[in-house]
């Protein structure tokens, strides 16, 4: 595999930790002092990311910080004409947006929708712009199989970390000229 050095943003627990361990990467998250809700920290992480081949943007904070982190990464990588791969963890909640009164659900859906649109723009632009040398994919999973999700009353089945890692491996092994802007995955709940 061409990509050898991995940075996981949000790799301290759950699927993020499984990704971190699988790829033997480095973690930046709140647990080790990298709180992406702060603009200065997002900027610092973006500059750190220049030393890596793959960045997995997995940290969701309940606000628009994950989207802002993605934006910082993409603009810096574009400016520096960095080659590599950015994997972003989106969500199927962006296509299940509804008028729920729950603000937490609304913020998550709105955040994920903005990420969907931003990644679509960047990935399409990379097909014809020479200043975008990296590839980017938005992985939009449904319910994940994590300790937190298993406690939800509607949990039946979830996507396991191993399947998530296998998908990342697949993406990294696709031809360099192939742009996979989005992958949606869901676990069977039968």
Kinemage of the C-alpha trace (Angstrom):
@kinemage 1
@onewidth
@group {chain A} dominant
@subgroup {mainchain}
@vectorlist {calphas} color= white
{ca unk a 1} P 0.000 0.000 0.000
{ca unk a 2} L 1.336 3.429 -0.983
{ca unk a 3} L -0.156 5.118 2.078
{ca unk a 4} L 1.863 4.323 5.175
{ca unk a 5} L 1.480 7.100 7.739
{ca unk a 6} L -1.989 7.635 9.266
{ca unk a 7} L -3.371 10.432 11.427
{ca unk a 8} L -6.729 9.781 13.079
{ca unk a 9} L -8.641 12.807 14.314
{ca unk a 10} L -10.845 11.363 17.033
{ca unk a 11} L -9.132 8.018 17.532
{ca unk a 12} L -9.436 7.680 21.292
{ca unk a 13} L -12.518 5.420 21.495
{ca unk a 14} L -15.093 3.465 19.505
{ca unk a 15} L -14.614 3.073 15.749
{ca unk a 16} L -11.950 5.812 15.754
{ca unk a 17} L -9.834 3.749 18.155
{ca unk a 18} L -10.321 0.652 16.002
{ca unk a 19} L -9.150 2.614 12.935
{ca unk a 20} L -6.159 3.911 14.905
{ca unk a 21} L -5.139 0.426 16.031
{ca unk a 22} L -5.771 -1.210 12.649
{ca unk a 23} L -3.581 1.246 10.736
{ca unk a 24} L -1.111 1.797 13.604
{ca unk a 25} L -1.677 5.514 13.255
{ca unk a 26} L -1.352 8.543 15.462
{ca unk a 27} L -4.296 10.033 17.337
{ca unk a 28} L -5.252 13.649 17.879
{ca unk a 29} L -8.364 14.075 20.002
{ca unk a 30} L -9.665 15.793 23.110
{ca unk a 31} L -8.208 12.953 25.183
{ca unk a 32} L -4.660 14.048 24.326
{ca unk a 33} L -5.166 17.813 24.196
{ca unk a 34} L -6.465 18.376 20.657
{ca unk a 35} L -9.940 19.871 21.032
{ca unk a 36} L -11.174 20.599 17.502
{ca unk a 37} L -13.826 22.981 18.812
{ca unk a 38} L -10.969 25.510 19.051
{ca unk a 39} L -9.854 27.247 15.838
{ca unk a 40} L -6.189 27.375 16.896
{ca unk a 41} L -6.191 23.617 17.515
{ca unk a 42} L -7.790 22.901 14.119
{ca unk a 43} L -5.079 24.996 12.484
{ca unk a 44} L -2.370 23.137 14.430
{ca unk a 45} L -3.795 19.737 13.456
{ca unk a 46} L -3.935 20.823 9.806
{ca unk a 47} L -0.230 21.650 9.853
{ca unk a 48} L 0.582 18.390 11.665
{ca unk a 49} L -1.382 16.534 8.962
{ca unk a 50} L 1.130 17.584 6.305
{ca unk a 51} L 3.471 14.894 7.682
{ca unk a 52} L 0.935 12.112 7.016
{ca unk a 53} L -0.237 10.195 3.960
{ca unk a 54} L -3.785 9.599 5.221
{ca unk a 55} L -5.922 11.653 7.568
{ca unk a 56} L -9.139 10.166 8.920
{ca unk a 57} L -11.381 13.002 10.130
{ca unk a 58} L -13.517 11.014 12.559
{ca unk a 59} L -14.085 13.355 15.541
{ca unk a 60} L -17.666 14.544 15.869
{ca unk a 61} L -18.235 17.150 18.570
{ca unk a 62} L -21.931 18.007 18.347
{ca unk a 63} L -21.360 21.279 16.532
{ca unk a 64} L -19.749 22.325 13.230
{ca unk a 65} L -16.164 21.735 14.392
{ca unk a 66} L -15.732 18.532 12.362
{ca unk a 67} L -16.775 20.418 9.233
{ca unk a 68} L -14.419 23.277 10.103
{ca unk a 69} L -11.628 20.731 10.640
{ca unk a 70} L -12.320 19.273 7.208
{ca unk a 71} L -12.270 22.735 5.640
{ca unk a 72} L -8.926 23.600 7.306
{ca unk a 73} L -7.381 20.323 6.102
{ca unk a 74} L -8.565 20.690 2.522
{ca unk a 75} L -7.572 24.319 2.106
{ca unk a 76} L -4.094 23.757 3.572
{ca unk a 77} L -3.516 20.599 1.533
{ca unk a 78} L -4.651 22.469 -1.579
{ca unk a 79} L -2.385 25.437 -0.796
{ca unk a 80} L 0.618 23.152 -0.199
{ca unk a 81} L -0.336 20.895 -3.137
{ca unk a 82} L -0.159 17.970 -0.737
{ca unk a 83} L -0.686 14.480 -2.078
{ca unk a 84} L -2.431 11.938 0.087
{ca unk a 85} L -5.891 10.862 1.115
{ca unk a 86} L -8.455 12.426 3.432
{ca unk a 87} L -11.159 10.117 4.733
{ca unk a 88} L -14.079 11.896 6.369
{ca unk a 89} L -16.684 10.216 8.557
{ca unk a 90} L -20.043 11.577 7.526
{ca unk a 91} L -23.392 10.066 8.423
{ca unk a 92} L -26.603 8.793 6.935
{ca unk a 93} L -28.316 11.331 9.196
{ca unk a 94} L -27.726 13.852 6.416
{ca unk a 95} L -30.214 11.998 4.218
{ca unk a 96} L -32.567 11.313 7.114
{ca unk a 97} L -32.922 14.956 8.073
{ca unk a 98} L -36.318 15.652 9.532
{ca unk a 99} L -38.126 18.245 11.599
{ca unk a 100} L -37.402 16.692 14.976
{ca unk a 101} L -37.440 19.113 17.860
{ca unk a 102} L -34.223 17.575 19.231
{ca unk a 103} L -31.529 20.223 18.649
{ca unk a 104} L -28.747 17.628 18.922
{ca unk a 105} L -30.192 15.681 15.985
{ca unk a 106} L -30.722 18.864 14.001
{ca unk a 107} L -27.116 20.036 14.520
{ca unk a 108} L -25.732 16.643 13.590
{ca unk a 109} L -27.798 16.469 10.402
{ca unk a 110} L -26.937 20.036 9.413
{ca unk a 111} L -23.228 19.423 10.084
{ca unk a 112} L -23.196 16.245 8.036
{ca unk a 113} L -25.121 17.871 5.155
{ca unk a 114} L -22.557 20.678 4.967
{ca unk a 115} L -19.737 18.107 4.942
{ca unk a 116} L -21.468 16.140 2.170
{ca unk a 117} L -21.699 19.223 -0.029
{ca unk a 118} L -18.163 20.408 0.696
{ca unk a 119} L -16.624 17.008 -0.078
{ca unk a 120} L -18.668 16.692 -3.257
{ca unk a 121} L -17.316 20.060 -4.403
{ca unk a 122} L -13.676 19.257 -3.520
{ca unk a 123} L -13.725 15.774 -5.041
{ca unk a 124} L -15.329 16.959 -8.273
{ca unk a 125} L -12.927 19.892 -8.479
{ca unk a 126} L -9.959 17.536 -8.014
{ca unk a 127} L -10.866 15.843 -11.288
{ca unk a 128} L -10.024 18.934 -13.292
{ca unk a 129} L -7.921 21.215 -11.055
{ca unk a 130} L -4.175 20.713 -10.871
{ca unk a 131} L -3.869 22.435 -7.489
{ca unk a 132} L -5.839 19.669 -5.733
{ca unk a 133} L -3.485 16.705 -5.608
{ca unk a 134} L -5.092 14.755 -2.764
{ca unk a 135} L -8.069 12.431 -2.860
{ca unk a 136} L -10.981 12.698 -0.472
{ca unk a 137} L -13.833 10.352 0.343
{ca unk a 138} L -16.851 10.882 2.549
{ca unk a 139} L -17.825 7.632 4.264
{ca unk a 140} L -21.465 7.898 5.318
{ca unk a 141} L -22.203 5.085 7.756
{ca unk a 142} L -25.495 4.280 9.340
{ca unk a 143} L -25.549 3.012 12.919
{ca unk a 144} L -22.115 2.066 14.179
{ca unk a 145} L -21.524 -0.900 16.462
{ca unk a 146} L -20.042 0.953 19.416
{ca unk a 147} L -20.690 0.706 23.130
{ca unk a 148} L -22.532 4.039 23.009
{ca unk a 149} L -24.750 3.048 20.061
{ca unk a 150} L -25.581 -0.365 21.545
{ca unk a 151} L -27.276 1.449 24.449
{ca unk a 152} L -29.731 3.225 22.108
{ca unk a 153} L -33.253 1.796 22.289
{ca unk a 154} L -33.536 1.447 18.504
{ca unk a 155} L -30.173 -0.381 18.097
{ca unk a 156} L -30.491 -3.704 16.277
{ca unk a 157} L -27.228 -3.987 14.398
{ca unk a 158} L -24.341 -1.714 13.559
{ca unk a 159} L -21.274 -1.359 11.378
{ca unk a 160} L -18.266 -2.927 13.046
{ca unk a 161} L -14.856 -1.289 13.126
{ca unk a 162} L -13.317 -4.104 11.099
{ca unk a 163} L -15.706 -3.438 8.196
{ca unk a 164} L -14.941 0.285 8.379
{ca unk a 165} L -11.185 -0.434 8.224
{ca unk a 166} L -11.645 -2.827 5.291
{ca unk a 167} L -13.498 -0.099 3.407
{ca unk a 168} L -10.653 2.356 4.048
{ca unk a 169} L -8.142 -0.244 2.810
{ca unk a 170} L -10.218 -0.737 -0.326
{ca unk a 171} L -10.344 3.011 -1.001
{ca unk a 172} L -6.601 3.407 -0.514
{ca unk a 173} L -5.946 0.625 -3.025
{ca unk a 174} L -8.098 2.048 -5.822
{ca unk a 175} L -6.281 3.498 -8.862
{ca unk a 176} L -4.786 6.948 -8.237
{ca unk a 177} L -6.877 8.497 -11.013
{ca unk a 178} L -10.130 7.180 -9.542
{ca unk a 179} L -12.117 9.609 -7.429
{ca unk a 180} L -14.534 7.999 -4.991
{ca unk a 181} L -16.212 11.000 -3.451
{ca unk a 182} L -18.723 9.140 -1.305
{ca unk a 183} L -19.483 5.711 0.075
{ca unk a 184} L -22.633 4.917 2.018
{ca unk a 185} L -22.699 1.867 4.246
{ca unk a 186} L -25.385 0.369 6.440
{ca unk a 187} L -25.561 -2.783 8.557
{ca unk a 188} L -28.424 -5.208 7.984
{ca unk a 189} L -30.945 -5.026 10.803
{ca unk a 190} L -32.800 -8.272 10.103
